[in-house]
Structures are given as C-alpha cells and as structure tokens.
Amino acid sequence: MVKSVTGTPTKKIKLHYILFIGFTLISTIPVLFLAVWVQKSAIDNEYSMVKDKHLLIAKNMTETLSRYATDAEYVFRVSIDSLIAGNSINQIPKLMNIVNFNHICITDKTGHNRKIVNAKHLLPEVMAKLEPDIEKAKRNPDQVIFSPAFHNSQGNPTLYLIMADLDGSIAIGGLETDYIVDIGQKISFGELGHAVIVDQEGHVLSHPNSKWRAEIKDVSNVKPVTMMMAEQTGVTTFYSPALKADMIAGYTTLPKIGWGVMIPQPLSELEKRANGARSVVIIITMLGIVAAAVISWLMARYLSMPMQAVVQAAGDITAGKLNARVPVFHSFVLREASDLVQSFNSMVDELEKIERRLRTSEERFKQFASTASDWLWETDVKGRITWESASKKSGYRGRKFTEIQGMTREQLAGDLMTSKDWIPYRQAMEDSTEIKDFEYRYRGTNGEIYHAVISGIPLLDQFGNYTGYRGSAADITKRKMIEADLEKARDDALKANKSKSEFLANMSHDLRTPLNAIIGFSDIMRRKTFGDLNHPRYEEYVCDIHNSGTLLVSLINDILDLSKIEAGKYHLNDEPLDIAALVEVSFRQLQIMADTSGQDLTMNIPVDLPAFKGDKRAMIQILNNLVSNAIKYSPDLGKVLVSADIDKNNGIILSIEDTGMGMSKDDLDSAMQAFEQTDHSHPRKHEGTGLGLYLCISFMKLFGGSLEVVSEIERGTKIILTFPPSRTLDYNLSDQSPIHVI
C-alpha cells in the first residue's frame, strides 16, 4: 500500500495483471464488436422488413378506401339524381345501404328542404358543424366534398358528402364509418401490430381502441398522423399514447379526400425477433473471451517474471537489504529482460557504495547542524517555506510544519510586524544575497507570540538561476521574554523613582505651607501686633492656625494610614455609624475650603437609611479625601453632592458627585495609583500628595467593598462606594446624638 498526494491509501497493481488485462482487452474488443455488429444487423433487417411490409399494407388499404370512396360518391350522385327526377323514394334507401348512407337530403338556395330521406339524422347542430364544408361545396359546384367525421343525432361517427348545384341547391349525405372500421380491424399481426385510419383532420375513423373510435379522438399531434395530414408517405418511429410504447409505422394518405392510413407495430416486437440470435452470439463471444483470457494470462506471466524479480529485489533493498540482487534466468528469456537484470544488479552495486559515503556525510552534517541551530529550513523562489528539519526541542515554535508549509514568513507573522521591520529581509531576497541574523515573530497555535532568528544563503540551480533559500533558525522566544522583563523592570524602577521624587516635592510644599501659616499667625499673636489677644483679628488667626493644623494632621494621617495598610497592620474598629452624621462632620471640616471658591456642599441621604457598621475614623477620612478632591477639581460656584441609598442586595451605596473638569482614562489610571496625581496641565486650586484616591481604595478593600469612578471630561466626576450587605444594620441612628471627631 502507498499513499496518494491527498494522503489516502492507494493499491499497487502488478505488471502481470496489467499485461493480462491489456492482452485480454485487445483480444476481446474485436469479439465484442463482432457480437454487436451481428445484433445490430438483425435489428436493421427487421426495420428493413417493416419498411417494405407495413408500407405495402398501408398502400393496399389506401387503394381499398379509395375504391370505397368512389363507390360512395357514385351512390350519392345516383341517389340525388333519383330524388330530383322524382323516382320512388322507397328504392333509394336500398341503394344507400350498399355503402352505409344513413340519410340524404336536398335543400334549395333558401335553405328549405326539397327532398329528404331519413331527415332525422340531420339536426341543426350538425348543419352548423358542416357550414365550412358547405361553403367549400358552393365554391366548387357539382364536386362532392367529404367532411371530417362528426357525431350524428344518434351519437355515431359519421362522414358527410356535400355537393352544390348551379341553381344554389345543396345535397348532403350522411355516411357511417362501419365499413372503414371493418377494413381497419382486419389488419392484425404480431402481438400488437394493427391499422389506424384517420380523416383529413387527424380524427380516428378506425382503431383497435373502441373508445377512441366512439369519441372520434383527435390524434393529429401524433408524429405519423401529422405527416399524413401533410400528404406525406413513408416509415417513422413514434411514441403511442394508446399503447404507451415506442412504435414504428408505415403511413400514406388517400389523394383528394385526405384520409390517412398507418400500420404501427411496437419496436419491442422487432427487437424480440432480432434477439433470437443473441443466445448463439453470447455463447460464441464468451468462448472467445475465455480463450483470449487464458492465452493472455500465460503471455503476461512470461513477460512479467523478470520485472517481478527486479521489483522484489528493489523492495528488499528499500527495506535495508543492500546485498539483495536479481537472480539470473537460465531458461529462455527475452534479451531485453536479461539486459534489465544485469543493468539493475550493476546499478545496485554502485548505489551501495554511494549510500555508504552519503551516510557518513549525513551523519557529519547532522552533528554540525545540531550544534549551530535549533532547526534547518528551505524556501522556494517566492519565499514560501517548503521544508524544515525536526527540532531538537519539543514544541519550540508553537506551530507544526504541516500548518505553515507553503506560507511565507510575512504571512506567518501577520500583523505582528510592520513593513519597515521586513526591509532587510525583503532586500536580501530581492538581491539574492545572504540573510544574516534576521529576527521575526509570529503567533503560535496556542495564541502566544514566538520569536525566531534566521540566517540563510540563496540556492542556485545548475544554470545559476535563483531557486530559493536554505538556512538555519533558532528559537529566541525565551531570550526576548527575558529582555522584555528587564526592560519592564527598568521602566517600573524609573517610574517609581519619578513618583517618589514628585511625592517628596509635593510633601515638602504641602507640609511647609500649613507650618508656615501656624508659625506666622502664632508669631503675630505672640508679638501682640494688633494689641491685646482679645482683638477680633486674633480670632481669625486662631481659625487659620486651627485649619492649617487640621490640614497638616490630615496629610500626616494619610501617609501613616497608607503605611499601616500596606504593612497589613491597620485594623478596623467597627461600631454602629450614621452615614448622614459622618457626612455632616466632613462638610464642617471642609466648609472653609469650599467657601473660598463658592462651592455648594449638598447632602441627599434618606432619613430612614439603616445604620452602618464600620470604622468611624476611616469613614471620615474617606469622605474628607473624596469631598476635598471634588472641591479641588471643581470650578468656582460648583456643586458637590453626597448621596446614599440601599442596593438590591441590602448593601449601602454612597456616592460623591461634582461638576468639575472630569478625568480622561489616562488621568483616571494615574489617580488610582499611590503618589500619582492627574495631568499637571489641569488647573487646581489646592495641591496634594496624590494619596487620597488610592488610600480610599485601600480602605474600601478593608471594608470588603468596592470603589468605582465614573468621569467625563468637562462634565464632572462621580465616585461610587459600594459596601457589602454584612455592614448594613437593621436600625438607624438618626435620633441619637451626633458623631464627634476624636
């Protein structure tokens, strides 16, 4: 068994069988042709007999019908003359019965009956059907016109003879078709051979099918009938609707009147008679084929024996038996076969020597290649991968060779590399020069990105034409991953260093500002610059000193809290809390900050909001950070709204919404990190450490909740705090004493 190009197994056919089949076919084909010719000749003879016999019968019947029509016309004229002469009417019916007339009448030019014999057969509806033939008779006076067949008053098929006189009178005679039917039924041969007679319009006058006769069936669309209506004579084949079979028929027509006669017979009857000789032909043919097969088998065996011996030896050599040889035939053998055996044995001797040299060379090459690269490759003139060696590393490249065979490296890389990245590779291929250490990347079957480095030299055929490249490749994915990790670590270190520098710069400023205010205002009070300490101005300074101290404590608390949280040493002191009271405390602490820019601090908290279990200090710090951020980043006369509600899971949702400048996605990513602040190009009325939002996120994680930021540039920012249902109590504290900051 071998495999085809598509991978499906195919069978080998022995030369012995091929020769046997060939010789048998060569000898069998003439025998088969002879058998077919004999059979065809028999059928042709049957067809020839039909042409002679059927057409002769049709012509004889036509002559009989012609004589009958002449007799009918004669009786018709004699009867009319007798009526006009006034002879006894009793004698006329006897004359009419001779040719099956059922009535005769004569009308004058006004249409009134002058002479009538059996007038009951001629009804007005029949006269209407005869109108075209009457008009034809008027145009041809003293000429008898035969009409097509119609049903008379009794429903019997009837032919009408019409003759016009010069004085305008019209004679009409009804002729029954019994005689015509009898003539047709007398013709019968074979099993289904019969006669068919039709009128000039293709209506049945005589047919073996009595139903067709009774209804005067229209068969004008049948092929031979169509030809008879065209006044043709001959033999043709056609399909019979009556018998539902293919037929052959001889046909002819009756001159002047136009009646048609055809003699049809099924083709199957002709073939049946012709098949009489088939048995003898088959026996002779089979004997000839058997004799040819025996001779062919022996001849094929004799001719194929040397070739089979060569094939056997070749198979042994392929299996590794390099000492296999074709035996020498000592009996009578063809000279060409003897030369083939000797040449094959000599060739095998030489191939054995070459194979030993190649094996040594290949082993040496493999050892060199395995130390120099991961795998070897070849491409065609268009850069498509045509071959790759097996890798010494399992799964090193993420793609099987069968998946990438026929692809170019640019197709393999896809959109992972730009056109600029490929310039050195394309230039080398265009110039047919060496490819040296070119790096590229591609996506593996598992979706991961792999990196490889290749080197190669152009391949030239015996005429010096470029045919592709051959080279080596190495997987550098791990090296690239290490390089990427190093670069990321370097970037992270630079970023951390920059954040630390910015944090220290901000902290030095933010710590100095409130300290300077405390020192300055306290020094003025110490010196009593405005007099005694009960001066109204000193009250204002005391407030400034208090606010500066509060701000300083807030900054220090942020730093200390963050340090404790990141060290895992911050523990929540849970107690029942009133959200509305917490918001009021935060508003009081930040009111002065809001008043400086006319900010409106608004609270929308339901009075029936349940109590909250949490750390009071952490909650106030969260509110202070978020509300102060809202004030910082809102324009003058802005609005800060703090709302609370219960979600479907019975968890408390607290939101802080402002009408400030909003944040972009990049600003939001920075604000969520420690020591980071939003883009410095945004104007702010207050500086900070950049710890506020990050500290709030850390606190929310301790609470088991989440913090979500929804922001839009120039529209404002909304921060949503979602607490777990476990921190919602089943009562509220709105009627209890307000909360005081410790």
C-alpha positions in Angstrom: 0.0 0.0 0.0 1.1 3.5 -0.8 -0.4 6.9 -0.1 -1.5 9.4 -2.7 -0.9 13.1 -2.6 -4.1 13.6 -0.7 -3.0 11.1 2.0 -5.5 8.3 1.1 -4.0 4.8 0.6 -3.9 3.5 -3.0 -3.2 0.0 -4.2 -0.3 -1.1 -6.4 -1.2 -3.1 -9.5 1.2 -5.9 -10.6 2.6 -5.7 -14.1 1.4 -9.3 -14.6 -2.2 -8.1 -14.0 -1.8 -5.1 -16.2 -0.4 -7.2 -19.1 -3.2 -9.8 -18.6 -5.9 -7.1 -18.7 -4.3 -5.4 -21.7 -4.0 -8.6 -23.8 -7.5 -9.7 -22.8 -9.0 -6.4 -23.8 -7.1 -6.4 -27.1 -8.4 -9.8 -28.0 -11.9 -9.3 -26.5 -12.7 -6.0 -28.2 -12.9 -7.5 -31.8 -15.1 -10.3 -30.5 -17.4 -7.8 -28.8 -17.6 -5.6 -31.9 -18.5 -8.7 -33.9 -21.3 -9.6 -31.5 -22.6 -6.1 -31.5 -22.5 -6.0 -35.3 -24.4 -9.3 -35.6 -27.1 -8.0 -33.2 -27.4 -4.6 -35.0 -27.6 -6.3 -38.3 -30.5 -8.4 -37.1 -32.4 -5.3 -35.9 -31.6 -3.5 -39.2 -33.0 -6.4 -41.1 -36.2 -6.2 -39.0 -36.5 -2.5 -39.7 -36.0 -3.0 -43.4 -38.7 -5.7 -43.5 -41.1 -3.2 -41.7 -40.5 -0.6 -44.3 -41.4 -3.0 -47.1 -44.3 -4.8 -45.4 -46.0 -2.1 -43.4 -45.9 0.5 -46.1 -47.2 -2.0 -48.6 -50.2 -2.8 -46.3 -50.9 0.9 -45.9 -50.9 1.5 -49.6 -53.2 -1.5 -50.2 -55.6 -0.3 -47.6 -55.5 3.2 -49.2 -56.5 1.7 -52.6 -59.4 -0.1 -50.9 -60.5 3.1 -49.2 -60.2 4.9 -52.5 -62.5 2.5 -54.2 -64.9 2.7 -51.3 -64.9 6.5 -51.5 -65.5 6.3 -55.3 -68.5 3.9 -54.7 -69.9 6.2 -52.0 -69.6 9.2 -54.3 -71.3 7.3 -57.1 -74.2 6.1 -54.9 -74.5 9.7 -53.6 -74.9 11.2 -57.1 -77.3 8.4 -58.2 -79.5 8.9 -55.2 -79.6 12.7 -55.7 -80.5 12.3 -59.4 -83.3 9.9 -58.4 -84.7 12.3 -55.9 -84.5 15.2 -58.4 -86.1 13.0 -61.1 -89.0 12.1 -58.8 -88.3 8.4 -58.7 -89.8 6.3 -56.0 -88.2 7.1 -52.6 -88.6 3.6 -51.5 -85.9 2.4 -53.8 -83.3 5.0 -52.7 -82.7 3.5 -49.2 -81.8 0.2 -50.7 -79.2 1.9 -52.8 -77.9 3.9 -49.8 -77.5 0.8 -47.7 -75.0 -0.6 -50.1 -72.3 1.9 -48.8 -73.8 2.7 -45.4 -75.5 6.0 -46.0 -77.9 6.8 -43.2 -79.7 9.8 -44.8 -79.7 12.1 -47.8 -81.4 15.5 -48.2 -81.6 18.3 -50.8 -82.2 21.9 -49.9 -82.9 24.9 -52.2 -80.9 28.1 -52.2 -83.2 29.5 -49.4 -82.3 26.6 -47.1 -85.7 24.8 -47.3 -85.7 21.0 -47.7 -86.9 19.9 -51.0 -86.2 16.2 -50.9 -85.4 14.2 -47.7 -84.5 10.6 -46.9 -84.2 9.9 -43.1 -84.1 13.6 -42.2 -84.0 12.9 -38.5 -80.2 12.3 -38.8 -79.5 15.8 -39.8 -80.0 18.2 -36.9 -79.3 22.0 -36.8 -76.2 21.5 -34.7 -74.8 19.1 -37.3 -75.6 21.7 -40.0 -73.6 24.2 -38.0 -70.6 22.0 -38.0 -70.9 21.4 -41.7 -71.0 25.1 -42.6 -67.3 25.4 -43.7 -67.7 22.3 -46.0 -71.0 23.6 -47.4 -69.3 26.9 -48.3 -66.4 24.9 -49.9 -69.0 23.0 -52.0 -70.7 26.2 -53.1 -67.3 27.4 -54.4 -66.9 24.2 -56.3 -70.3 23.3 -57.9 -71.0 19.7 -58.9 -68.0 18.5 -56.9 -68.5 16.1 -54.0 -66.9 17.3 -50.7 -66.0 14.8 -47.9 -66.3 16.4 -44.5 -64.4 15.3 -41.4 -66.1 12.9 -39.0 -68.9 14.2 -36.7 -71.4 12.5 -34.4 -74.9 12.3 -35.8 -78.1 12.6 -33.9 -77.7 9.1 -32.6 -74.1 9.8 -31.5 -72.5 7.6 -34.2 -69.4 8.7 -36.0 -70.5 9.9 -39.5 -68.8 11.3 -42.6 -70.9 13.8 -44.7 -70.8 14.1 -48.5 -71.8 17.5 -49.7 -72.4 18.7 -53.3 -73.7 22.1 -54.6 -75.7 22.6 -57.8 -75.5 25.6 -60.1 -79.1 26.6 -59.1 -77.9 27.1 -55.4 -79.4 23.8 -54.1 -77.2 21.7 -51.7 -77.2 17.9 -51.4 -76.0 16.4 -48.1 -75.5 12.7 -47.3 -74.5 11.0 -44.1 -72.1 8.1 -44.5 -71.5 5.9 -41.5 -67.9 4.6 -40.8 -68.7 0.9 -40.2 -67.1 -0.2 -43.4 -63.9 1.8 -42.7 -63.8 0.3 -39.2 -64.1 -3.2 -40.6 -61.3 -2.6 -43.0 -59.0 -1.4 -40.2 -59.8 -4.3 -37.8 -59.0 -6.9 -40.5 -55.3 -5.8 -40.2 -53.6 -7.5 -37.2 -50.1 -9.0 -36.9 -47.6 -9.9 -34.3 -48.8 -9.2 -30.7 -49.9 -5.6 -31.0 -49.5 -4.7 -34.8 -52.6 -3.0 -36.1 -54.0 -0.4 -38.5 -55.2 3.1 -37.8 -57.4 5.2 -40.3 -57.9 8.9 -39.7 -59.9 11.6 -41.5 -58.3 14.7 -43.1 -58.1 16.5 -39.7 -56.5 13.6 -37.8 -59.6 12.3 -36.1 -59.8 8.5 -35.6 -62.1 6.6 -38.0 -60.7 3.1 -37.3 -58.6 2.0 -34.3 -58.4 -1.1 -32.1 -59.4 1.1 -29.2 -63.2 1.2 -29.4 -63.4 4.2 -27.0 -61.2 6.3 -29.4 -63.5 5.3 -32.3 -66.6 6.2 -30.5 -65.4 9.7 -29.4 -63.6 10.3 -32.8 -60.4 11.0 -30.9 -58.1 13.7 -32.2 -54.6 12.2 -32.7 -53.3 14.9 -35.1 -50.4 15.5 -32.7 -49.0 12.0 -33.2 -45.9 12.2 -35.4 -47.1 9.9 -38.3 -50.6 11.4 -38.3 -49.0 14.9 -38.6 -47.1 13.7 -41.6 -50.2 12.1 -43.2 -52.1 15.4 -42.8 -49.2 16.9 -44.8 -49.9 14.3 -47.5 -46.6 12.5 -46.9 -45.9 8.8 -47.3 -43.1 6.8 -45.5 -42.0 5.0 -42.4 -41.2 6.6 -39.0 -40.9 5.8 -35.3 -43.1 7.5 -32.6 -44.5 7.1 -29.1 -48.0 5.7 -29.0 -50.2 7.2 -26.2 -52.7 4.3 -26.6 -50.1 1.5 -26.0 -47.6 3.7 -24.0 -44.8 2.3 -26.1 -42.3 3.2 -28.8 -43.7 2.2 -32.2 -42.7 2.0 -35.9 -45.3 2.7 -38.6 -45.7 2.8 -42.4 -48.1 5.5 -43.4 -49.7 7.0 -46.5 -52.7 9.2 -47.5 -55.8 9.0 -49.7 -55.5 11.5 -52.5 -58.1 14.3 -52.8 -60.1 13.3 -49.7 -57.0 13.4 -47.3 -57.8 10.3 -45.2 -54.6 8.7 -43.7 -53.7 5.1 -43.1 -50.8 3.9 -40.9 -49.7 0.4 -39.9 -47.9 0.7 -36.5 -46.1 -2.0 -34.5 -44.2 -1.9 -31.2 -40.4 -1.7 -31.6 -40.1 -4.2 -28.8 -41.6 -6.9 -31.1 -38.9 -6.2 -33.7 -36.2 -6.3 -31.1 -37.6 -9.5 -29.7 -37.4 -11.2 -33.1 -33.9 -9.8 -33.6 -32.8 -11.1 -30.2 -33.4 -14.7 -31.3 -29.8 -14.9 -32.5 -28.5 -13.3 -29.3 -28.0 -16.6 -27.4 -25.8 -18.0 -30.1 -23.8 -14.8 -30.3 -23.3 -14.7 -26.5 -22.1 -18.3 -26.3 -19.6 -17.7 -29.1 -18.5 -14.4 -27.6 -17.9 -16.0 -24.1 -15.9 -18.8 -25.6 -13.7 -16.3 -27.5 -13.2 -14.2 -24.3 -12.2 -17.3 -22.2 -9.7 -18.4 -24.8 -8.3 -15.0 -25.1 -8.0 -14.7 -21.2 -6.1 -18.0 -20.9 -3.6 -17.1 -23.6 -3.3 -13.6 -22.2 -2.6 -14.9 -18.7 0.2 -17.1 -19.8 1.7 -14.5 -22.1 1.6 -11.8 -19.3 3.2 -14.2 -16.8 6.1 -14.9 -19.1 6.7 -11.2 -19.9 6.4 -10.0 -16.3 8.6 -12.6 -14.5 11.9 -10.6 -14.9 10.2 -7.4 -13.9 8.7 -9.0 -10.8 12.1 -10.3 -9.9 13.5 -6.7 -10.2 10.7 -5.3 -8.1 11.3 -7.9 -5.4 15.0 -7.1 -5.3 14.2 -3.3 -5.2 11.8 -3.9 -2.3 14.5 -5.8 -0.4 17.0 -3.0 -1.0 14.4 -0.4 0.2 13.9 -2.5 3.4 17.7 -2.2 4.1 18.9 -5.5 2.5 21.6 -3.8 0.3 23.0 -7.2 -0.6 19.8 -8.2 -2.5 20.2 -9.0 -6.2 18.0 -10.2 -9.1 18.7 -13.9 -9.9 19.9 -14.8 -13.4 17.3 -16.6 -15.5 18.8 -19.7 -17.2 15.7 -20.7 -19.1 14.5 -18.9 -22.3 14.0 -15.2 -21.6 13.7 -12.1 -23.6 17.0 -10.4 -24.4 15.7 -7.0 -23.1 14.7 -8.7 -19.8 18.2 -10.2 -19.4 19.8 -6.8 -20.1 17.5 -5.2 -17.5 18.5 -7.7 -14.8 22.2 -7.2 -15.4 21.9 -3.4 -15.5 19.9 -3.4 -12.3 22.4 -5.6 -10.4 25.3 -3.3 -11.6 23.4 -0.2 -10.5 22.7 -1.7 -7.1 26.4 -2.4 -6.6 27.2 1.2 -7.3 24.4 2.6 -5.2 25.6 0.5 -2.3 28.9 2.3 -2.4 27.3 5.7 -2.8 24.9 5.0 0.1 27.8 4.2 2.5 29.5 7.5 1.6 26.3 9.5 1.9 25.5 8.0 5.3 28.9 9.1 6.6 28.5 12.6 5.2 24.9 13.0 6.5 26.0 11.9 10.0 28.8 14.5 9.9 26.3 17.2 8.7 23.7 16.4 11.4 26.3 16.8 14.1 27.5 20.2 12.8 23.9 21.4 12.3 22.6 20.3 15.7 25.3 22.4 17.4 24.8 25.5 15.3 21.0 26.0 15.4 17.6 24.7 16.5 16.3 23.7 13.1 17.1 24.0 9.3 14.8 25.3 6.6 14.3 25.8 2.9 12.1 28.2 0.9 11.1 28.4 -2.8 11.7 31.3 -5.1 8.7 33.2 -3.7 9.9 32.8 -0.1 7.4 30.1 0.8 8.5 27.6 3.4 9.0 24.2 1.7 11.0 22.2 4.2 12.0 22.3 7.9 14.1 19.8 9.8 12.9 18.3 13.1 13.8 20.4 16.1 15.8 19.0 19.0 13.5 21.0 21.3 9.9 19.7 21.6 7.3 22.3 20.7 9.8 25.1 20.4 8.0 27.1 17.7 4.3 26.7 18.6 3.3 25.7 15.0 3.6 22.4 13.2 5.4 22.3 9.9 2.3 21.0 8.2 0.5 24.1 9.3 3.0 26.6 7.9 4.1 24.7 4.8 3.6 26.9 1.7 3.4 30.1 3.7 5.8 33.0 3.6 7.3 34.3 6.8 5.4 37.5 6.3 2.2 35.6 6.1 3.2 33.7 9.2 4.0 36.9 11.2 0.7 38.6 10.1 0.2 42.0 11.7 2.8 41.4 14.4 5.5 43.2 12.3 5.4 46.4 10.3 6.5 46.8 6.7 9.6 48.6 8.0 10.6 45.6 10.0 10.8 43.5 6.9 13.0 45.8 4.8 16.3 43.9 5.5 14.7 40.5 4.7 13.0 41.7 1.5 16.2 43.4 0.3 18.2 40.2 0.8 15.6 38.2 -1.1 15.4 40.8 -3.9 19.1 40.9 -4.3 19.5 37.1 -3.8 22.1 37.8 -1.1 22.8 36.2 2.3 20.2 36.6 5.1 22.2 37.2 8.3 20.6 37.1 11.8 17.2 38.4 10.8 14.7 38.3 13.7 10.9 38.0 13.3 8.0 37.0 15.4 4.7 35.1 14.8 1.7 33.8 16.7 1.6 30.1 17.6 -1.4 27.8 17.6 -2.0 28.5 21.3 -2.1 32.2 20.5 1.2 33.0 22.2 3.9 35.1 20.3 7.1 33.4 19.4 10.4 34.9 18.3 13.0 33.4 15.9 16.3 34.4 14.3 17.3 33.0 10.9 20.3 33.0 8.6 20.4 31.6 5.1 22.0 31.6 1.7 20.4 31.7 -1.8 20.1 28.4 -3.7 21.0 28.3 -7.4 20.3 25.6 -10.0 22.8 24.2 -12.5 22.2 27.2 -14.7 22.8 29.8 -12.0 19.1 30.7 -11.6 17.9 31.6 -8.2 15.5 28.9 -6.8 15.1 29.8 -3.1 16.9 29.9 0.2 18.3 27.4 2.6 19.5 28.2 6.1 19.2 27.7 9.9 17.0 29.1 12.6 17.0 29.4 16.3 14.1 30.0 18.8 14.9 33.2 20.8 11.5 33.4 22.5 12.9 33.0 26.0 15.7 35.5 25.3 13.1 38.0 24.1 10.9 37.4 27.2 14.0 38.0 29.4 14.8 41.2 27.5 11.1 42.4 27.9 11.1 41.6 31.6 14.3 43.5 32.1 13.0 46.5 30.1 9.8 46.5 32.1 11.7 46.3 35.4 13.8 49.2 34.3 10.7 51.2 33.3 9.0 50.4 36.6 12.1 51.5 38.5 12.2 54.8 36.6 8.5 55.3 37.1 8.8 54.6 40.9 11.8 56.9 41.2 9.9 59.6 39.4 6.8 59.1 41.6 9.0 59.2 44.7 10.6 62.5 43.6 7.2 64.1 42.8 5.8 62.9 46.1 8.7 64.3 48.1 8.5 67.6 46.2 4.7 67.8 46.9 5.2 66.8 50.5 7.8 69.4 51.2 5.5 72.0 49.8 2.3 70.7 51.5 4.0 70.3 54.9 5.7 73.7 54.7 2.6 75.7 53.8 0.5 74.9 56.9 3.6 75.0 59.2 4.4 78.5 57.9 0.9 79.6 58.5 0.9 78.3 62.1 4.3 79.8 62.8 3.4 83.2 61.2 0.0 83.6 62.8 1.2 82.5 66.2 4.1 84.9 66.0 1.8 87.8 65.3 -0.3 86.8 68.3 2.9 86.4 70.4 4.1 89.9 69.5 0.6 91.3 70.0 0.9 93.2 66.8 -2.7 94.3 66.9 -2.8 94.8 70.7 -4.2 92.5 73.3 -5.3 89.0 72.5 -8.9 89.9 72.7 -8.7 91.8 69.4 -11.1 90.4 66.7 -8.3 89.9 64.3 -6.8 87.3 66.5 -9.9 85.2 66.4 -9.5 84.9 62.6 -5.8 83.9 63.1 -6.8 81.3 65.6 -9.1 79.8 62.9 -6.3 79.8 60.3 -4.0 78.2 62.8 -6.6 75.5 63.5 -7.3 74.8 59.8 -3.6 74.6 59.0 -3.1 72.2 61.8 -6.0 70.1 60.7 -4.6 70.0 57.1 -1.2 69.1 58.4 -2.7 66.3 60.6 -4.7 65.1 57.6 -1.6 64.8 55.4 0.3 63.0 58.1 -2.6 60.7 58.7 -2.8 59.8 55.0 0.9 58.8 55.0 0.7 56.9 58.3 -2.6 55.1 57.3 -1.2 54.0 53.9 1.9 52.7 55.6 -0.1 50.7 58.1 -2.5 49.3 55.4 0.3 48.2 53.1 2.1 46.6 56.1 -1.1 44.8 56.9 -1.3 46.4 60.4 -4.4 48.6 60.0 -7.3 47.1 61.9 -10.8 48.4 61.6 -12.6 49.5 64.8 -16.2 48.6 63.8 -19.1 50.4 65.5 -22.6 51.5 64.5 -22.4 54.7 62.5 -24.9 57.1 61.0 -23.9 58.0 57.4 -25.7 61.4 57.5 -23.8 62.4 60.7 -20.5 61.3 59.1 -21.2 63.4 56.0 -22.1 66.5 58.2 -18.7 66.1 60.1 -16.9 66.0 56.7 -18.8 69.1 55.4 -18.0 71.1 58.6 -14.2 70.3 58.3 -14.1 71.2 54.6 -16.6 74.1 54.6 -13.9 76.8 54.7 -12.1 75.1 51.8 -15.4 75.1 49.9 -16.3 78.7 50.7 -13.0 80.0 49.2 -14.4 79.1 45.7 -18.1 79.3 46.4 -18.7 75.6 46.3 -22.1 74.3 47.3 -21.9 71.2 49.5 -25.2 69.3 49.4 -26.2 66.0 51.1 -29.1 63.8 49.9 -29.4 60.9 52.4 -32.8 59.3 53.3 -33.8 59.8 56.9 -34.6 56.1 57.1 -31.3 54.9 55.9 -30.1 52.0 58.1 -27.1 52.3 60.4 -23.7 51.3 59.1 -21.1 49.1 60.9 -17.7 50.5 60.3 -14.6 52.3 61.4 -15.5 55.9 62.2 -12.1 57.4 61.6 -11.6 55.6 58.3 -15.0 56.6 57.0 -14.5 60.3 57.8 -11.0 60.1 56.1 -12.6 58.5 53.0 -15.3 61.3 52.9 -12.7 64.0 53.5 -10.4 62.8 50.8 -13.2 62.4 48.2 -15.1 65.6 49.0 -11.8 67.6 49.1 -10.9 66.2 45.7 -14.3 67.2 44.4 -13.7 70.8 45.7 -10.2 70.9 44.3 -11.2 69.9 40.8 -14.5 71.9 40.5 -14.7 75.4 39.1 -15.9 78.3 41.2 -19.5 78.2 42.2 -19.6 74.5 41.6 -21.6 71.8 43.3 -20.7 68.7 45.3 -23.4 66.2 46.0 -23.1 63.3 48.5 -25.9 60.7 48.2 -26.7 57.4 49.8 -29.1 54.6 49.2 -29.6 50.8 49.6 -29.0 48.4 46.7 -31.0 45.3 45.8 -28.6 43.2 48.0 -29.3 45.4 51.1 -25.8 47.0 50.8 -25.3 50.7 51.4 -24.2 52.7 48.3 -22.5 56.1 48.9 -21.7 58.4 46.0 -19.8 61.7 45.8 -20.6 63.7 42.6 -19.1 67.0 41.4 -19.5 69.3 38.5 -15.7 69.6 37.9 -13.4 69.2 34.9 -13.7 65.4 34.9 -10.9 63.0 34.1 -9.7 61.1 31.0 -8.9 57.4 31.1 -5.2 58.1 31.4 -5.9 60.6 34.3 -8.1 58.0 36.0 -5.4 55.3 35.7 -2.9 57.7 37.3 -5.2 58.8 40.1 -5.8 55.2 41.1 -2.1 54.7 41.9 -0.2 55.8 45.0 1.8 59.0 44.8 0.2 59.8 41.4 -1.9 62.8 40.5 -3.8 63.7 37.4 -2.3 65.5 34.5 -0.5 68.6 35.8 -1.8 70.6 32.9 -5.2 70.7 34.6 -5.6 73.8 36.8 -6.2 73.1 40.5 -6.8 75.4 43.5 -5.1 73.1 46.0 -2.1 70.7 45.9 -2.0 67.3 47.4 0.2 64.2 48.0 -1.6 62.0 45.4 -2.5 59.5 48.1 -6.2 60.4 48.5 -8.0 58.2 46.0 -5.5 55.3 46.4 -6.0 55.5 50.2 -9.8 55.4 49.7 -9.5 52.3 47.5 -7.3 50.6 50.2 -9.9 51.5 52.9 -12.8 50.1 50.8 -10.9 46.8 50.4 -10.6 46.6 54.2 -14.4 47.2 54.4 -14.9 44.4 51.9 -16.5 46.9 49.4 -15.5 48.5 46.1 -14.8 52.0 44.7 -16.0 52.9 41.2 -15.1 56.1 39.3 -17.3 57.4 36.5 -15.9 60.6 34.9 -16.3 62.6 31.8 -14.2 65.5 30.6 -15.8 68.9 31.3 -18.9 67.1 32.8 -17.7 66.1 36.2 -16.8 63.0 38.2 -18.9 60.6 40.3 -17.3 58.2 42.8 -19.5 55.3 43.9 -18.7 53.4 47.2 -20.4 50.1 47.5 -20.4 48.4 50.9 -21.2 44.7 51.5 -24.7 43.8 53.0 -22.9 42.5 56.1 -22.2 46.1 57.1 -25.8 47.2 57.0 -27.6 47.2 60.4 -31.3 46.7 60.7 -31.8 50.1 62.5 -30.8 53.7 62.1 -29.1 56.3 64.4 -30.9 59.4 63.1 -32.4 60.0 66.5 -29.2 59.6 68.5 -26.6 62.1 69.4 -24.4 63.5 66.6 -21.0 62.0 66.0 -17.9 63.9 67.1 -14.5 63.6 65.7 -11.8 62.3 68.0 
